């Protein structure tokens, strides 16, 4: 056997695109879990769209997360009934828009990392996490990054 055809025990390293995608999917999964917690905490009316329950582990699920986020934005903007609390709807709209920003920054970083650095996605993730924590706890220190 030549050296080129001999079996190897080394696992090939992940390509940069796979690593970038993995970084973004981890942030999106964390944001999905936080948003599910916020939605359950806010106790929105029964007309709200279904939120994604399966983990974000591939690109197809990330696209489903985006579709669920857009549906939540449409719901928070347009839906009005007796059971709706305007403050809760504004909080839902604000967090869903931040999640959509995170998704967009992540997409740009994966597709064109030379133009869009990971720091944009990281800052969008931190902002979303801080605002989600503030929404669920009511502690304004979370908005200043003083709480984990």
Buried (B, 14 or more C-beta within 10 A) or exposed (E): EEEEEEEEEEEEEEEEEEEBBEBBBEBBBBBBEBBEBBBEBBEBBEEBBEBBEEEBEEEEBBEBBBEBBBBBBEBBEEBEEEEBEEEBBEBBBBBBBBBBBBBBBBBBBBEEEEEBEBEBBBBBBEBBBBBBBBBBEEEEEBEEEEEE
